[in-house]
């Protein structure tokens, strides 16, 4: 949220307007995002689910690798994310010049 708040502040400092001149999108949907003015549009990810998956993965690796050197392989899992639409983001406009 701090980066989103900083982007909004920097926008105002430069005399620009959120929505009219640019959109701001935060990541994490942290506490306070919807109370900001303007309310910050964010990507929400399920932190509890991610932590649970990571814990289960670690427990599984520990259980199967007693005395075995770790391989350092990256493990990927998919989680559902969502967009918390608020007041700082609009769909992109087509800025290409129109044909004469």
MMTF fields as JSON, N, C-alpha, C and O atoms, coordinates in Angstrom:
{
  "mmtfVersion": "1.0.0",
  "mmtfProducer": "UNKNOWN",
  "numBonds": 399,
  "numAtoms": 400,
  "numGroups": 100,
  "numChains": 1,
  "numModels": 1,
  "chainsPerModel": [1],
  "groupsPerChain": [100],
  "chainIdList": ["A"],
  "bondAtomList": [4, 2, 8, 6, 12, 10, 16, 14, 20, 18, 24, 22, 28, 26, 32, 30, 36, 34, 40, 38, 44, 42, 48, 46, 52, 50, 56, 54, 60, 58, 64, 62, 68, 66, 72, 70, 76, 74, 80, 78, 84, 82, 88, 86, 92, 90, 96, 94, 100, 98, 104, 102, 108, 106, 112, 110, 116, 114, 120, 118, 124, 122, 128, 126, 132, 130, 136, 134, 140, 138, 144, 142, 148, 146, 152, 150, 156, 154, 160, 158, 164, 162, 168, 166, 172, 170, 176, 174, 180, 178, 184, 182, 188, 186, 192, 190, 196, 194, 200, 198, 204, 202, 208, 206, 212, 210, 216, 214, 220, 218, 224, 222, 228, 226, 232, 230, 236, 234, 240, 238, 244, 242, 248, 246, 252, 250, 256, 254, 260, 258, 264, 262, 268, 266, 272, 270, 276, 274, 280, 278, 284, 282, 288, 286, 292, 290, 296, 294, 300, 298, 304, 302, 308, 306, 312, 310, 316, 314, 320, 318, 324, 322, 328, 326, 332, 330, 336, 334, 340, 338, 344, 342, 348, 346, 352, 350, 356, 354, 360, 358, 364, 362, 368, 366, 372, 370, 376, 374, 380, 378, 384, 382, 388, 386, 392, 390, 396, 394],
  "bondOrderList": [1, 1, 1, 1, 1, 1, 1, 1, 1, 1, 1, 1, 1, 1, 1, 1, 1, 1, 1, 1, 1, 1, 1, 1, 1, 1, 1, 1, 1, 1, 1, 1, 1, 1, 1, 1, 1, 1, 1, 1, 1, 1, 1, 1, 1, 1, 1, 1, 1, 1, 1, 1, 1, 1, 1, 1, 1, 1, 1, 1, 1, 1, 1, 1, 1, 1, 1, 1, 1, 1, 1, 1, 1, 1, 1, 1, 1, 1, 1, 1, 1, 1, 1, 1, 1, 1, 1, 1, 1, 1, 1, 1, 1, 1, 1, 1, 1, 1, 1],
  "groupList": [{"groupName": "UNK", "atomNameList": ["N", "CA", "C", "O"], "elementList": ["N", "C", "C", "O"], "formalChargeList": [0, 0, 0, 0], "bondAtomList": [1, 0, 2, 1, 3, 2], "bondOrderList": [1, 1, 2], "singleLetterCode": "X", "chemCompType": "L-PEPTIDE LINKING"}],
  "groupTypeList": [0, 0, 0, 0, 0, 0, 0, 0, 0, 0, 0, 0, 0, 0, 0, 0, 0, 0, 0, 0, 0, 0, 0, 0, 0, 0, 0, 0, 0, 0, 0, 0, 0, 0, 0, 0, 0, 0, 0, 0, 0, 0, 0, 0, 0, 0, 0, 0, 0, 0, 0, 0, 0, 0, 0, 0, 0, 0, 0, 0, 0, 0, 0, 0, 0, 0, 0, 0, 0, 0, 0, 0, 0, 0, 0, 0, 0, 0, 0, 0, 0, 0, 0, 0, 0, 0, 0, 0, 0, 0, 0, 0, 0, 0, 0, 0, 0, 0, 0, 0],
  "groupIdList": [1, 2, 3, 4, 5, 6, 7, 8, 9, 10, 11, 12, 13, 14, 15, 16, 17, 18, 19, 20, 21, 22, 23, 24, 25, 26, 27, 28, 29, 30, 31, 32, 33, 34, 35, 36, 37, 38, 39, 40, 41, 42, 43, 44, 45, 46, 47, 48, 49, 50, 51, 52, 53, 54, 55, 56, 57, 58, 59, 60, 61, 62, 63, 64, 65, 66, 67, 68, 69, 70, 71, 72, 73, 74, 75, 76, 77, 78, 79, 80, 81, 82, 83, 84, 85, 86, 87, 88, 89, 90, 91, 92, 93, 94, 95, 96, 97, 98, 99, 100],
  "secStructList": [7, 2, 2, 2, 2, 2, 2, 2, 2, 2, 2, 2, 2, 6, 6, 7, 7, 5, 6, 6, 6, 5, 7, 7, 3, 3, 3, 1, 7, 7, 6, 6, 6, 6, 6, 1, 1, 1, 7, 7, 3, 3, 3, 3, 3, 7, 2, 2, 2, 2, 2, 2, 2, 2, 2, 2, 2, 2, 2, 2, 2, 2, 2, 2, 7, 6, 6, 7, 7, 7, 7, 7, 7, 7, 7, 7, 7, 7, 7, 7, 3, 3, 3, 3, 7, 7, 1, 1, 7, 7, 7, 7, 7, 7, 7, 1, 7, 7, 7, 7],
  "xCoordList": [0.825, 0.0, 0.865, 0.472, 2.042, 2.877, 3.294, 3.347, 3.588, 3.971, 2.797, 2.973, 1.605, 0.41, 0.128, -0.174, 0.228, 0.017, 1.071, 0.762, 2.314, 3.394, 3.167, 3.449, 2.661, 2.38, 1.276, 1.355, 0.259, -0.836, -0.314, -0.641, 0.489, 1.059, 1.93, 1.816, 2.804, 3.682, 2.87, 3.246, 1.764, 0.887, 0.35, 0.397, -0.154, -0.687, 0.414, 0.19, 1.607, 2.733, 3.109, 3.579, 2.906, 3.268, 2.104, 2.198, 1.018, -0.123, -0.951, -1.745, -0.765, -1.543, -2.733, -2.802, -3.664, -4.864, -5.024, -4.9, -5.302, -5.577, -6.892, -7.855, -6.939, -8.024, -7.998, -8.036, -7.934, -7.922, -6.609, -6.61, -5.48, -4.167, -3.528, -2.772, -3.821, -3.249, -4.043, -4.834, -3.814, -4.415, -3.324, -2.156, -3.7, -2.759, -3.331, -4.499, -2.488, -2.895, -1.903, -0.704, -2.388, -1.528, -1.585, -2.449, -0.663, -0.631, -0.697, 0.109, -1.64, -1.725, -3.024, -3.348, -3.78, -5.046, -4.891, -5.669, -3.879, -3.581, -4.576, -5.279, -4.617, -5.498, -5.259, -4.118, -6.315, -6.218, -6.34, -6.55, -6.213, -6.298, -7.639, -7.697, -8.714, -10.028, -10.389, -11.324, -9.65, -9.911, -9.128, -9.398, -8.16, -7.372, -8.277, -9.392, -7.798, -8.543, -7.649, -6.704, -7.885, -8.955, -8.626, -7.465, -9.678, -9.511, -8.673, -8.947, -7.65, -6.679, -7.191, -7.542, -7.233, -7.534, -6.334, -5.19, -6.591, -5.486, -5.747, -6.882, -4.668, -4.744, -4.734, -3.804, -5.755, -5.849, -5.31, -5.719, -4.392, -3.945, -4.173, -4.07, -4.483, -4.857, -3.634, -3.109, -3.182, -1.968, -2.052, -1.073, -3.213, -3.361, -3.202, -2.54, -3.815, -3.696, -2.25, -1.756, -1.575, -0.178, 0.701, 1.564, 0.482, 1.244, 0.99, 1.917, -0.254, -0.611, 0.043, 0.587, -0.019, 0.631, 2.133, 2.718, 2.751, 4.196, 4.555, 5.538, 3.761, 4.016, 3.9, 4.751, 2.846, 2.676, 3.823, 4.326, 4.232, 5.326, 6.622, 7.351, 6.902, 8.115, 8.089, 9.088, 6.941, 6.821, 7.047, 7.716, 6.499, 6.688, 8.146, 8.652, 8.822, 10.229, 11.091, 12.019, 10.786, 11.549, 11.346, 12.3, 10.104, 9.784, 10.472, 10.888, 10.599, 11.171, 12.668, 13.28, 13.274, 14.688, 15.587, 16.627, 15.195, 16.048, 17.418, 17.543, 18.443, 19.806, 20.132, 21.234, 19.205, 19.452, 19.679, 18.969, 20.663, 20.967, 19.835, 19.333, 19.442, 18.38, 18.827, 19.997, 17.873, 18.197, 18.12, 18.703, 17.41, 17.265, 16.259, 16.21, 15.456, 14.462, 13.332, 12.9, 12.865, 11.749, 10.444, 10.242, 9.564, 8.255, 7.218, 7.203, 6.358, 5.315, 3.939, 3.654, 3.104, 1.713, 0.86, 1.297, -0.343, -1.246, -2.255, -2.778, -2.521, -3.543, -4.438, -3.99, -5.67, -6.63, -6.391, -6.356, -6.23, -6.121, -7.349, -8.054, -7.595, -8.745, -8.4, -7.446, -9.19, -9.013, -10.022, -11.227, -9.529, -10.404, -10.541, -9.723, -11.589, -11.783, -12.26, -13.267, -11.513, -11.876, -11.784, -12.203, -11.241, -11.338, -10.09, -10.053, -9.072, -7.832, -7.496, -6.386, -8.432, -8.104, -9.297, -10.419, -9.033, -10.025, -9.456, -8.241, -10.287, -9.763, -8.863, -9.065, -7.881, -6.946, -7.685, -8.621, -7.247, -7.806, -6.912, -5.708, -7.487, -6.721, -6.159, -6.907, -4.844, -4.209, -3.619, -2.945, -3.878, -3.364, -4.104, -5.303, -3.389, -4.081, -5.126, -4.902, -6.242, -7.278, -6.901, -6.197, -7.379, -7.108, -7.868, -9.021, -7.208, -7.889, -8.997, -9.654],
  "yCoordList": [-1.189, 0.0, 1.246, 2.268, 1.181, 2.375, 2.853, 4.057, 1.927, 2.334, 2.994, 3.995, 2.44, 3.03, 4.41, 5.342, 4.538, 5.831, 6.829, 7.994, 6.37, 7.234, 7.672, 8.817, 6.771, 7.117, 8.168, 9.093, 8.022, 9.008, 10.36, 11.395, 10.352, 11.596, 12.273, 13.478, 11.492, 12.051, 12.612, 13.624, 11.958, 12.443, 13.83, 14.745, 13.978, 15.277, 16.331, 17.482, 15.947, 16.882, 17.452, 18.586, 16.684, 17.116, 17.775, 18.071, 17.999, 18.667, 17.779, 18.271, 16.47, 15.522, 15.034, 15.249, 14.378, 13.891, 12.395, 11.897, 11.689, 10.263, 10.112, 10.823, 9.222, 8.897, 9.799, 9.305, 11.103, 11.982, 11.855, 11.862, 11.738, 11.679, 10.296, 9.931, 9.533, 8.191, 7.364, 7.888, 6.064, 5.139, 4.631, 4.57, 4.266, 3.709, 2.382, 2.291, 1.362, 0.021, -0.493, -0.549, -0.872, -1.432, -2.945, -3.54, -3.56, -5.018, -5.398, -4.925, -6.241, -6.762, -6.473, -7.183, -5.482, -5.128, -5.051, -5.642, -4.317, -4.203, -3.326, -2.514, -3.509, -2.728, -1.238, -0.776, -0.513, 0.917, 1.289, 2.459, 0.318, 0.613, 1.233, 2.175, 0.704, 1.24, 2.495, 3.204, 2.781, 3.994, 5.196, 6.328, 4.964, 6.07, 6.999, 6.63, 8.183, 9.124, 9.558, 10.309, 9.138, 8.225, 6.778, 6.414, 5.972, 4.562, 3.852, 3.968, 3.116, 2.498, 1.184, 0.264, 1.098, -0.151, -1.078, -0.663, -2.325, -3.244, -4.636, -5.016, -5.375, -6.799, -7.511, -7.339, -8.301, -9.054, -10.457, -11.143, -10.875, -12.26, -12.905, -12.237, -14.202, -14.881, -15.232, -16.34, -14.316, -14.506, -15.737, -16.471, -15.965, -17.125, -18.432, -19.364, -18.485, -19.692, -19.896, -21.024, -18.814, -18.909, -19.415, -20.268, -18.888, -19.339, -20.804, -21.542, -21.223, -22.615, -23.554, -24.597, -23.173, -23.976, -24.079, -25.154, -22.957, -22.949, -23.832, -24.571, -23.759, -24.585, -26.063, -26.853, -26.448, -27.859, -28.331, -29.442, -27.497, -27.847, -28.055, -29.018, -27.151, -27.265, -28.524, -29.236, -28.797, -30.007, -31.257, -32.194, -31.27, -32.407, -32.577, -33.698, -31.481, -31.552, -32.029, -32.816, -31.557, -31.962, -33.453, -34.172, -33.911, -35.319, -36.261, -37.352, -35.865, -36.77, -36.588, -37.375, -35.588, -35.34, -35.435, -34.779, -36.247, -36.419, -36.898, -37.98, -36.09, -36.468, -36.293, -36.647, -35.754, -35.56, -34.072, -33.227, -33.762, -32.368, -31.748, -32.372, -30.535, -29.835, -29.561, -29.274, -29.656, -29.465, -28.004, -27.621, -27.188, -25.787, -25.574, -24.491, -26.579, -26.451, -25.523, -25.529, -24.736, -23.827, -24.606, -25.381, -24.399, -25.043, -23.979, -22.928, -24.237, -23.273, -23.845, -25.008, -23.014, -23.365, -22.19, -21.042, -22.463, -21.399, -21.077, -21.969, -19.783, -19.304, -18.332, -17.658, -18.266, -17.357, -15.929, -15.69, -14.994, -13.587, -12.857, -13.363, -11.668, -10.899, -9.421, -8.992, -8.659, -7.218, -6.552, -6.761, -5.751, -4.968, -3.594, -2.701, -3.44, -2.198, -1.085, -1.213, 0.005, 1.151, 2.418, 2.416, 3.487, 4.786, 5.239, 6.378, 4.397, 4.881, 4.251, 4.424, 3.528, 2.822, 2.789, 2.473, 3.117, 3.018, 2.141, 1.95, 1.605, 0.856, 1.75, 2.962, 1.144, 1.896, 2.555, 1.99, 3.747, 4.458, 4.206, 4.0, 4.22, 4.097, 5.474, 6.386, 5.62, 6.91, 7.031, 8.011, 6.028, 6.084, 7.17, 7.37, 7.87, 8.899, 8.249, 7.17, 8.909, 8.376, 8.663, 9.627, 7.815, 7.996, 9.211, 9.427, 10.022, 11.231, 10.888, 11.784],
  "zCoordList": [0.0, 0.0, 0.0, -0.562, 0.624, 0.693, -0.691, -0.94, -1.587, -2.941, -3.652, -4.346, -3.482, -4.089, -3.529, -4.273, -2.207, -1.557, -2.029, -2.277, -2.15, -2.632, -4.068, -4.424, -4.89, -6.288, -6.377, -7.186, -5.551, -5.539, -5.058, -5.638, -4.008, -3.478, -4.536, -4.76, -5.189, -6.221, -7.387, -7.979, -7.713, -8.776, -8.424, -9.246, -7.215, -6.785, -6.72, -7.093, -6.246, -6.156, -7.522, -7.614, -8.566, -9.914, -10.652, -11.844, -9.936, -10.537, -11.45, -12.252, -11.328, -12.132, -11.315, -10.104, -11.991, -11.326, -11.552, -12.671, -10.453, -10.561, -11.313, -11.026, -12.243, -13.173, -14.401, -15.528, -14.204, -15.373, -16.147, -17.378, -15.42, -16.067, -16.017, -16.917, -14.987, -14.867, -13.87, -13.085, -13.921, -12.957, -12.026, -12.409, -10.81, -9.838, -9.35, -8.969, -9.369, -8.958, -7.935, -8.208, -6.755, -5.72, -5.734, -6.379, -5.022, -4.926, -3.46, -2.658, -3.104, -1.753, -1.04, -0.088, -1.439, -0.799, 0.72, 1.469, 1.154, 2.573, 3.298, 2.696, 4.606, 5.467, 5.209, 5.213, 4.991, 4.744, 3.282, 2.963, 2.379, 0.94, 0.569, -0.221, 1.14, 0.773, 1.551, 1.18, 2.639, 3.41, 2.887, 3.287, 1.998, 1.435, 0.64, 0.268, 0.388, -0.461, -1.597, -1.352, -2.814, -3.242, -2.848, -2.663, -2.727, -2.355, -3.417, -4.611, -2.976, -3.876, -4.465, -3.726, -5.783, -6.478, -6.265, -6.451, -5.878, -5.595, -6.147, -6.437, -6.28, -6.584, -5.237, -4.449, -4.973, -3.717, -3.951, -4.888, -3.093, -3.152, -1.792, -0.764, -1.78, -0.536, 0.315, 0.208, 1.145, 1.942, 2.84, 2.979, 3.449, 4.337, 3.557, 4.014, 2.381, 1.543, 1.092, 1.084, 0.719, 0.281, 1.43, 1.224, 2.637, 3.796, 4.111, 4.446, 4.004, 4.265, 3.249, 3.613, 1.979, 0.933, 1.165, 1.032, 1.511, 1.75, 2.937, 2.887, 4.01, 5.188, 4.883, 5.294, 4.159, 3.794, 2.904, 3.072, 1.965, 1.056, 1.85, 1.614, 2.788, 3.608, 4.462, 4.56, 5.079, 5.895, 5.054, 5.493, 3.865, 2.964, 2.567, 2.534, 2.266, 1.891, 3.059, 2.869, 4.253, 5.431, 5.692, 5.988, 5.582, 5.851, 4.868, 5.256, 3.619, 2.618, 2.417, 1.695, 3.026, 2.742, 3.971, 4.028, 4.958, 6.132, 5.669, 5.096, 5.918, 5.558, 4.091, 3.671, 3.283, 1.853, 1.6, 2.145, 0.78, 0.467, -0.36, -1.295, -0.017, -0.763, -2.197, -2.452, -3.132, -4.548, -4.969, -5.984, -4.204, -4.578, -5.691, -6.274, -6.0, -7.057, -6.642, -5.49, -7.582, -7.348, -7.439, -8.373, -6.475, -6.457, -6.759, -6.12, -7.719, -8.082, -7.789, -8.078, -7.216, -6.959, -7.395, -7.316, -7.852, -8.294, -7.21, -6.542, -7.043, -6.119, -6.877, -7.805, -6.489, -7.115, -6.623, -5.416, -7.534, -7.161, -7.694, -8.567, -7.165, -7.63, -7.617, -6.968, -8.341, -8.408, -7.486, -7.62, -6.553, -5.671, -6.329, -6.107, -7.142, -7.895, -6.979, -6.283, -6.996, -6.18, -7.037, -8.195, -6.475, -7.142, -7.896, -8.36, -8.036, -8.649, -9.997, -10.499, -10.584, -11.817, -12.763, -12.366, -14.005, -15.075, -16.178, -16.235, -17.048, -18.188, -19.04, -19.114, -19.674, -20.522, -21.684, -22.249, -22.019, -23.183, -24.376, -24.226, -25.536, -26.767, -27.105, -27.456, -26.996, -27.236, -28.632, -28.95, -29.462, -30.835, -31.608, -31.413, -32.486, -33.281, -34.199, -34.748, -34.351, -35.222, -36.677, -36.976, -37.555, -38.999, -39.497, -39.124, -40.361, -40.899, -41.859, -42.389]
}
